[in-house]
Amino acid sequence: MPISARWRQLEKLPPKKGRDAMPGVYELANEDKMIIYIGQSKTDVPNRIRQHLQKNVCVAESIVYWRYEHSRVPQADEAKLLTDYQNTHDAMPPCNKAMPKERDAKRRYAERSRS
């Protein structure tokens, strides 16, 4: 299920400084409000979106709108949003390159015991 927040225009992205951090998940959309990218940031969503605008050509050329939802576990919520999108559309959002790996208890244990 997509984020229920309202779409905001890209020009209304909060300023870099002078506000509280905004951790969570986000969706980026084109001019038709079709989702082109789903992402997450454990520290600050607006700054992460700025990084996409500088480094991701697909996002930079297409993004017009964004919406955000606070999350205490953004990585897990991003995986859920991507799975829901893929199940609904039989594809990933156009600017997402890879599906995050499932992080079950076995995988978390293996990751921790390697270090």
N, C-alpha and C positions, 0 to 999 in steps of 0.2 A: 504494500500500500504506500503510495507516495506521501511525501511530507505534506501536512495539512496547512502549513503556513501560507500566507498570501505571497504572490510573486512581487518582487521589488525590482525596480529598474537598476541597471548596473551603475548608473550615475549616483545612486543613493547608497553606495557601499560606504559603511562608516569610515571615518578618518583613521589613519594609522595609529595615532596616539590620543591620549586623553579620554579613554573609556576602559571599561572592564573587558577582560578577555572573553571570547565567545567560542568555547569548545562545542563541537557537535558535528552533525551531518548536514550536507547541503546538496541541492540540485541546481544545475545551471540549465538555462533554456534559451532557445532561439527566439526570433521575433514572433513566431506562432505559438510560443509557450510550450513547445515540445521539448522534452528533456533531452539534452545532449551529453550531460555528464553528471555522475553521482560521485560524491567524495566525502571525506571526513577530515577533521582536524582535531587533535586532542588538546590544542592550545588556543588557536584563533582562526575561525573560519574566514573573516574578511581578508586577513593576510595571506591565507592559503589561496584564496581566489585570485589575489594579486599575483601570486607566483604563477598560477596557471596562465594569466594574461601575458606574462613575460616569457614563459617557456613552452607552452602548449599551443601550437599554431591552430589546431582544430578548435580549441576553446576560444582563443583570442579572435578568430574570424567569425564565430557564430554566436557568442554569448550576448544576450540582450537583457535577460532577467535572471534573478537568483532568488532562492528561498532557503531558509535555514531552520534547524530544529536543535535545541540543546540536547546533548547526550552525555551521560556519564560513562558510557562505553561506546565511543564513536566507531571503532573498528567493527564491532559486532553489528551495530545498527546499519553501517554502510553495507556490510555483506548481506543483511536482510533486505535492504532497499534494492540492491543489485539483483538478488535472487528473485524478488517480486517482479522487478522490471523485466528480467529475462523470461520468466514464466508467462508474463502477459504479452510480451512482444516477440518472443522466440529469438531474441537477439540482445546483445548488450547495447547500452546507449552509444551513439556514434563516436563519441570522443573518449570513451573508456576503452583501455587497451586490454586489460586482463581482469578476470574475476578473482577477488580475494580468496585465499584458501580457507577452508573451514578450520576453525580452531577448537577441536574437541579436546577433551581431557588428555587423551593419549598423545596428541600432537604437542600440546603445551608441555607435558612432562618431558617429551623427547627434546624439545627446544631448550628447556631449562637444564637438563642433565648434560647437554653438550658443552655448556660453558663452564 
